[in-house]
Amino acid sequence: MNPSYPSIELLAKRAKQRMPGFAYDYLAGGCMAEVNLHKNTSDIRAVELRPAYLRDYKGASQKTTLFGREYASPFGIAPVGLQSLMWPKSCEILARTAHRQNIPFVLSTVTTASIEKVAEITEGDFWFQLYHPAEDSLRDKLLERAAAAGCKTLVLLADTPTFGYRPKEIRNGLSVPPKMSLRNVFQMCTRPEWSFSQLFAGIPQFATLKPYIPPGLSMKHLGLFMNKTFSGRLTAARIRTIRDKWKGNLVIKGIVNPEDAELAISLGADGLIVSNHGGRQLDQGQSTIKATAALAKQFKGRTKIMMDSGIRSGSDIAVALASGAEFTFIGRASMYGVCAMGSKGGDQVVEILQKELQQVMEQLGCEVLENLPRHLI
């Protein structure tokens, strides 16, 4: 671990120094006034844990089993769209990190490495998050490619029925259709390492979707194509159809209320990821830690309860698990690492979180992850 950046906060600060402002805003920003963005983390950090000092203690283990697969730690790499816009080849870097560190990697439909490339990197050991297309034929093609690549866990995204209203992205020209302003060009000139790395890597593309995008589209028409291709909600009928087609594990991401959780379980969901898209969709929504605590009380044991959004430290992971989550995912934290340190950044983030979580468990006197709820105040 590089001692110059021993926390996610320091990695984020370094990432901001290396990235153009529009790219950093895309990574770090939320929707509207960013209320939910900040609430996600602040609500996690309002939770307290109780240590037990005067007892026999044999040490802590972070190993955890999820869908029959043992992982080194109770966290994985969450799906993030347009990763290479933020740092070149960041999707591939994080896939290698996850495979090397024995944690899950979730590939987004709309990121910049293809299903086949990530399958090659991870030897088929990855999850795939599906933005449900408007056309069933495209859905089926994506499912077939994921299955052929060895993917065992499919994640259906529920919390993006509309595009979030994100003022920073609109100002920076990252709305649909995107546009490049003189302001953005100036920002790129002040970050030569990022600019030259992008020049060497090539223009970021929606790699998984590339076979279905008509060639020669202008940026305006590409935006219109993406809007048309991914319009519509995730419905019970769509979940039911995919459950019939998909033979592996099925996870629904973006569940925050008991009605949706009950429906998802009844439709055959093997797991739920409690998420609000990192505070990028509904500003007045509930924080994920509060939703997780409520849903775990009602549904734990009937399906796997997982959580993302707002996690920035090993302590945050411990709190999520103590509050009822059985596994967690990190999105911005992993990207801060890559944007700060390039190819070494993914491992830096994983090692930080592992060391922090280990220290928390040892301080609490907690030997296994399943016992963390006993320490919840």
C-alpha positions as CSV (number, residue, x, y, z in Angstrom):
1,M,0.0,0.0,0.0
2,N,1.3,3.4,-0.9
3,P,1.6,5.4,2.4
4,S,1.1,8.7,0.6
5,Y,-2.6,7.9,0.1
6,P,-3.8,5.8,3.1
7,S,-7.5,6.7,2.9
8,I,-10.2,7.1,0.3
9,E,-10.5,10.8,1.1
10,L,-6.8,11.3,0.2
11,L,-7.2,9.3,-3.0
12,A,-10.2,11.5,-3.9
13,K,-8.2,14.6,-3.3
14,R,-5.3,13.3,-5.5
15,A,-7.8,12.2,-8.2
16,K,-9.2,15.7,-8.4
17,Q,-5.7,17.1,-8.9
18,R,-5.1,14.7,-11.9
19,M,-8.5,14.9,-13.7
20,P,-10.2,17.7,-15.7
21,G,-13.0,19.3,-13.8
22,F,-15.7,17.9,-16.0
23,A,-14.5,14.3,-15.5
24,Y,-14.2,14.8,-11.7
25,D,-17.7,16.3,-11.5
26,Y,-19.0,13.3,-13.4
27,L,-17.4,10.9,-10.9
28,A,-18.1,12.8,-7.7
29,G,-21.4,14.6,-8.4
30,G,-25.0,13.7,-7.6
31,C,-28.3,14.9,-8.8
32,M,-30.0,18.3,-8.2
33,A,-28.7,19.8,-4.9
34,E,-26.7,16.6,-4.0
35,V,-28.7,16.1,-0.7
36,N,-28.9,12.3,-1.1
37,L,-25.3,12.1,-2.2
38,H,-24.0,13.5,1.1
39,K,-26.7,11.9,3.2
40,N,-25.6,8.4,2.1
41,T,-22.3,8.7,3.9
42,S,-23.3,11.0,6.8
43,D,-26.1,8.6,7.8
44,I,-23.6,5.7,7.7
45,R,-21.3,7.6,10.0
46,A,-24.0,8.4,12.4
47,V,-24.3,4.7,13.3
48,E,-22.3,3.6,16.4
49,L,-20.7,0.3,17.2
50,R,-20.0,-1.2,20.7
51,P,-16.6,-2.9,21.4
52,A,-16.2,-5.9,23.7
53,Y,-12.7,-5.7,25.3
54,L,-12.6,-8.1,28.2
55,R,-13.2,-11.4,26.5
56,D,-11.2,-14.2,24.8
57,Y,-10.4,-13.3,21.2
58,K,-8.9,-15.4,18.5
59,G,-8.7,-12.8,15.7
60,A,-10.9,-11.7,12.8
61,S,-11.6,-13.2,9.4
62,Q,-13.1,-11.2,6.5
63,K,-13.8,-14.2,4.3
64,T,-17.4,-14.5,3.2
65,T,-19.5,-16.8,1.0
66,L,-22.0,-15.3,-1.5
67,F,-24.0,-17.5,-3.9
68,G,-21.8,-20.5,-3.0
69,R,-18.5,-18.6,-3.8
70,E,-16.0,-17.7,-1.1
71,Y,-14.6,-14.2,-1.4
72,A,-11.6,-12.6,0.5
73,S,-13.7,-9.7,1.8
74,P,-17.3,-8.6,2.1
75,F,-17.1,-6.0,-0.6
76,G,-16.9,-5.9,-4.4
77,I,-16.5,-3.4,-7.3
78,A,-19.9,-1.8,-8.2
79,P,-20.9,-1.1,-11.8
80,V,-20.0,2.3,-13.0
81,G,-20.9,3.8,-16.4
82,L,-18.4,5.5,-18.8
83,Q,-15.4,4.6,-16.6
84,S,-12.8,5.4,-19.2
85,L,-14.1,9.0,-19.4
86,M,-12.8,9.4,-15.9
87,W,-9.5,7.6,-16.4
88,P,-8.3,5.6,-19.4
89,K,-8.8,1.8,-19.1
90,S,-10.1,2.1,-15.6
91,C,-12.7,-0.6,-16.2
92,E,-10.0,-3.1,-17.2
93,I,-7.8,-2.0,-14.3
94,L,-10.6,-2.6,-11.8
95,A,-11.6,-6.0,-13.3
96,R,-7.9,-7.1,-12.9
97,T,-7.9,-5.8,-9.3
98,A,-11.1,-7.7,-8.4
99,H,-9.8,-10.9,-10.0
100,R,-6.5,-10.7,-8.3
101,Q,-8.0,-9.8,-4.9
102,N,-10.8,-12.4,-5.1
103,I,-13.7,-10.0,-4.8
104,P,-16.7,-9.6,-7.2
105,F,-16.5,-7.2,-10.2
106,V,-19.8,-6.0,-11.7
107,L,-19.7,-4.8,-15.3
108,S,-22.1,-2.1,-16.4
109,T,-23.9,-2.3,-19.7
110,V,-22.9,1.3,-20.4
111,T,-19.2,1.3,-19.5
112,T,-16.2,1.3,-21.7
113,A,-15.0,-2.4,-21.7
114,S,-16.9,-5.1,-23.4
115,I,-18.4,-8.3,-21.9
116,E,-15.9,-10.4,-23.7
117,K,-12.9,-8.3,-22.6
118,V,-13.9,-8.4,-18.9
119,A,-14.5,-12.1,-19.3
120,E,-11.0,-12.6,-20.6
121,I,-9.5,-10.5,-17.7
122,T,-11.5,-12.3,-15.0
123,E,-11.5,-15.8,-16.6
124,G,-15.3,-15.5,-16.7
125,D,-15.6,-14.7,-13.0
126,F,-17.6,-11.5,-13.1
127,W,-21.2,-10.1,-12.7
128,F,-23.1,-8.2,-15.4
129,Q,-25.4,-5.4,-14.7
130,L,-28.2,-5.0,-17.3
131,Y,-29.7,-1.7,-18.1
132,H,-32.9,-3.1,-19.5
133,P,-33.2,-2.1,-23.2
134,A,-36.4,-0.9,-24.8
135,E,-36.2,-3.8,-27.4
136,D,-36.4,-7.4,-26.2
137,S,-34.1,-8.5,-29.0
138,L,-31.2,-6.4,-27.7
139,R,-32.0,-7.7,-24.2
140,D,-31.7,-11.3,-25.4
141,K,-28.4,-10.7,-27.3
142,L,-26.8,-9.2,-24.1
143,L,-28.0,-12.0,-22.0
144,E,-26.7,-14.6,-24.4
145,R,-23.3,-12.8,-24.6
146,A,-23.0,-12.7,-20.8
147,A,-23.9,-16.3,-20.4
148,A,-21.5,-17.4,-23.1
149,A,-18.7,-15.4,-21.4
150,G,-19.2,-17.3,-18.2
151,C,-21.1,-14.8,-16.1
152,K,-23.0,-16.5,-13.3
153,T,-24.7,-13.5,-11.7
154,L,-26.9,-11.0,-13.5
155,V,-27.8,-7.7,-11.9
156,L,-31.0,-5.9,-13.1
157,L,-31.0,-2.1,-12.6
158,A,-34.2,-0.8,-11.1
159,D,-33.5,2.7,-10.0
160,T,-33.0,4.5,-13.4
161,P,-36.5,4.8,-14.9
162,T,-35.5,8.3,-16.0
163,F,-32.1,10.1,-16.4
164,G,-31.2,12.0,-13.3
165,Y,-31.2,15.8,-13.4
166,R,-27.5,16.5,-12.7
167,P,-26.7,20.3,-13.0
168,K,-22.9,19.8,-13.0
169,E,-23.1,17.4,-16.0
170,I,-25.4,19.8,-17.8
171,R,-23.0,22.7,-17.2
172,N,-20.1,20.6,-18.4
173,G,-21.8,19.4,-21.5
174,L,-22.2,15.8,-20.4
175,S,-25.9,15.8,-20.9
176,V,-27.5,14.0,-23.8
177,P,-26.4,14.8,-26.4
178,P,-22.9,15.7,-25.1
179,K,-20.9,18.6,-26.3
180,M,-17.4,19.9,-25.7
181,S,-17.0,23.5,-24.6
182,L,-14.0,25.8,-24.6
183,R,-14.1,25.5,-20.8
184,N,-13.7,21.7,-21.0
185,V,-10.9,22.1,-23.5
186,F,-9.1,24.4,-21.2
187,Q,-9.5,21.9,-18.3
188,M,-8.0,19.2,-20.4
189,C,-5.0,21.4,-21.2
190,T,-4.3,21.8,-17.5
191,R,-4.3,18.1,-17.0
192,P,-1.8,16.8,-19.5
193,E,-1.3,13.4,-18.0
194,W,-5.0,12.6,-18.3
195,S,-5.1,14.1,-21.8
196,F,-2.1,12.2,-23.2
197,S,-3.4,9.0,-21.5
198,Q,-6.7,9.4,-23.3
199,L,-5.0,10.2,-26.6
200,F,-3.0,7.0,-26.3
201,A,-6.0,4.9,-25.2
202,G,-8.5,6.3,-27.7
203,I,-11.9,7.9,-27.4
204,P,-14.0,6.1,-24.7
205,Q,-16.8,4.1,-26.3
206,F,-19.8,2.0,-25.1
207,A,-17.8,-1.1,-25.8
208,T,-20.5,-3.7,-25.0
209,L,-23.1,-1.8,-27.1
210,K,-20.7,-1.1,-30.0
211,P,-22.1,-3.9,-32.3
212,Y,-25.6,-2.4,-32.0
213,I,-24.8,1.3,-32.6
214,P,-25.1,2.4,-36.2
215,P,-21.7,3.5,-37.6
216,G,-21.0,7.2,-38.2
217,L,-23.4,8.7,-35.8
218,S,-22.7,12.3,-34.7
219,M,-22.6,12.9,-30.9
220,K,-26.1,14.3,-31.1
221,H,-27.5,11.3,-32.8
222,L,-25.5,8.9,-30.5
223,G,-27.3,10.6,-27.6
224,L,-30.7,10.2,-29.2
225,F,-29.9,6.5,-29.9
226,M,-28.9,5.9,-26.3
227,N,-32.1,7.6,-25.1
228,K,-34.3,5.5,-27.3
229,T,-32.4,2.3,-26.6
230,F,-32.7,2.5,-22.8
231,S,-36.0,4.1,-22.2
232,G,-38.5,2.4,-19.9
233,R,-38.9,1.0,-16.4
234,L,-37.9,-2.4,-15.0
235,T,-41.3,-4.0,-14.5
236,A,-42.5,-7.3,-13.0
237,A,-43.2,-8.6,-16.5
238,R,-39.6,-7.9,-17.6
239,I,-38.1,-9.4,-14.5
240,R,-40.3,-12.5,-14.9
241,T,-39.2,-13.0,-18.5
242,I,-35.5,-12.6,-17.6
243,R,-35.9,-15.0,-14.7
244,D,-37.2,-17.6,-17.1
245,K,-34.3,-17.0,-19.5
246,W,-31.4,-16.6,-17.1
247,K,-30.1,-19.8,-15.5
248,G,-27.7,-18.1,-13.0
249,N,-28.1,-15.9,-10.0
250,L,-30.5,-13.0,-10.4
251,V,-30.0,-9.8,-8.4
252,I,-32.2,-6.7,-8.5
253,K,-30.2,-3.4,-7.8
254,G,-31.9,-0.2,-6.6
255,I,-34.4,-1.7,-4.1
256,V,-35.2,0.7,-1.2
257,N,-38.7,-0.1,-0.1
258,P,-40.4,-3.3,1.2
259,E,-43.1,-3.4,-1.5
260,D,-40.4,-3.6,-4.3
261,A,-38.4,-6.1,-2.2
262,E,-41.4,-8.4,-1.7
263,L,-42.2,-8.3,-5.4
264,A,-38.6,-9.0,-6.5
265,I,-38.4,-12.0,-4.2
266,S,-41.7,-13.4,-5.4
267,L,-40.4,-13.1,-9.0
268,G,-37.3,-15.2,-8.1
269,A,-34.6,-12.7,-7.2
270,D,-31.7,-14.4,-5.4
271,G,-30.5,-11.2,-4.0
272,L,-31.2,-7.4,-3.6
273,I,-28.7,-4.6,-3.7
274,V,-30.1,-1.7,-1.6
275,S,-29.0,1.3,-3.6
276,N,-30.0,4.8,-4.7
277,H,-27.5,5.0,-7.5
278,G,-25.0,6.8,-5.4
279,G,-27.3,9.7,-4.8
280,R,-27.5,10.4,-8.6
281,Q,-31.3,9.8,-9.2
282,L,-33.6,11.0,-6.4
283,D,-32.3,13.8,-4.2
284,Q,-35.0,13.4,-1.5
285,G,-34.7,9.7,-1.3
286,Q,-33.8,7.8,1.9
287,S,-30.1,7.0,2.5
288,T,-29.1,3.4,1.8
289,I,-28.0,2.6,5.3
290,K,-31.5,3.4,6.7
291,A,-33.2,1.4,3.9
292,T,-30.8,-1.5,4.4
293,A,-31.5,-1.7,8.1
294,A,-35.3,-1.8,7.5
295,L,-35.2,-4.3,4.7
296,A,-32.8,-6.6,6.5
297,K,-35.2,-6.9,9.4
298,Q,-38.0,-8.0,7.1
299,F,-36.3,-10.0,4.4
300,K,-32.9,-11.3,5.6
301,G,-33.0,-15.1,5.2
302,R,-35.4,-15.0,2.2
303,T,-32.9,-13.5,-0.1
304,K,-29.4,-12.0,0.0
305,I,-29.4,-8.4,1.2
306,M,-26.5,-6.3,-0.2
307,M,-25.8,-2.6,-0.2
308,D,-24.0,0.2,-2.1
309,S,-23.9,4.0,-2.2
310,G,-22.0,6.1,0.4
311,I,-19.3,3.6,1.5
312,R,-15.9,5.3,1.8
313,S,-14.1,3.3,4.4
314,G,-13.7,-0.1,6.1
315,S,-15.7,1.4,9.1
316,D,-18.5,2.2,6.7
317,I,-18.5,-1.5,5.5
318,A,-18.6,-2.7,9.1
319,V,-21.6,-0.4,9.8
320,A,-23.4,-1.7,6.7
321,L,-22.9,-5.3,7.8
322,A,-23.8,-4.5,11.4
323,S,-27.0,-2.9,10.1
324,G,-28.1,-6.1,8.2
325,A,-26.3,-6.1,4.9
326,E,-24.6,-9.4,4.0
327,F,-22.3,-7.9,1.4
328,T,-21.4,-4.4,0.1
329,F,-20.2,-2.7,-3.1
330,I,-18.0,0.3,-3.7
331,G,-18.3,2.6,-6.8
332,R,-16.8,6.0,-6.4
333,A,-14.1,4.8,-3.9
334,S,-12.7,2.3,-6.5
335,M,-12.7,5.0,-9.2
336,Y,-10.9,7.5,-6.9
337,G,-8.1,5.0,-6.5
338,V,-7.7,4.5,-10.3
339,C,-7.9,8.2,-11.1
340,A,-5.4,9.0,-8.3
341,M,-2.9,6.2,-9.0
342,G,-3.6,4.6,-12.4
343,S,-3.1,0.9,-12.7
344,K,-2.0,0.6,-9.0
345,G,-5.1,2.4,-7.7
346,G,-7.5,-0.5,-7.5
347,D,-5.3,-2.5,-5.3
348,Q,-4.6,0.5,-3.1
349,V,-8.4,0.9,-2.5
350,V,-8.9,-2.8,-1.7
351,E,-6.0,-2.9,0.7
352,I,-7.1,0.3,2.5
353,L,-10.6,-1.1,3.0
354,Q,-9.3,-4.5,4.1
355,K,-6.9,-3.0,6.6
356,E,-9.6,-0.6,8.0
357,L,-12.2,-3.3,8.3
358,Q,-9.7,-5.6,9.9
359,Q,-8.8,-3.0,12.5
360,V,-12.5,-2.3,13.3
361,M,-13.3,-6.0,13.8
362,E,-10.3,-6.4,16.1
363,Q,-11.2,-3.3,18.0
364,L,-14.7,-4.5,18.5
365,G,-13.6,-8.1,19.4
366,C,-15.6,-9.5,16.5
367,E,-14.2,-12.7,15.0
368,V,-16.5,-13.2,12.0
369,L,-18.6,-10.9,9.9
370,E,-21.9,-12.6,10.8
371,N,-21.3,-11.3,14.4
372,L,-21.1,-7.6,13.5
373,P,-24.8,-7.0,14.2
374,R,-24.2,-7.9,17.9
375,H,-22.0,-4.7,18.1
376,L,-24.7,-2.4,16.8
377,I,-25.7,0.3,19.2
